[in-house]
Amino acid sequence: MNFLEVERLIEALKTAKKDFECHIYNTNAPGGHLFNRLDTAIGRESRAEIWRFLNQYLHPPHPLQ
């Protein structure tokens, strides 16, 4: 999904008055869109941010280590 598609999705959610959160990462982040490189600070922080978000709703049994 490219950034223009994401912008359209965000606008559609706002128009529909949906409750949502989003975080747009730097397009030059190591590992690209998937942040699959845990050997970088931004990769580790993005995983921790995702875990914190999911934990609010799903309460997973094991925290990110």
Secondary structure, DSSP 8 states (H G I E B T S, - for coil): --HHHHHHHHHHHHHTT---------TT-TTGGGT--TTSHHHHHHHHHHHHHHHHHH--SS---
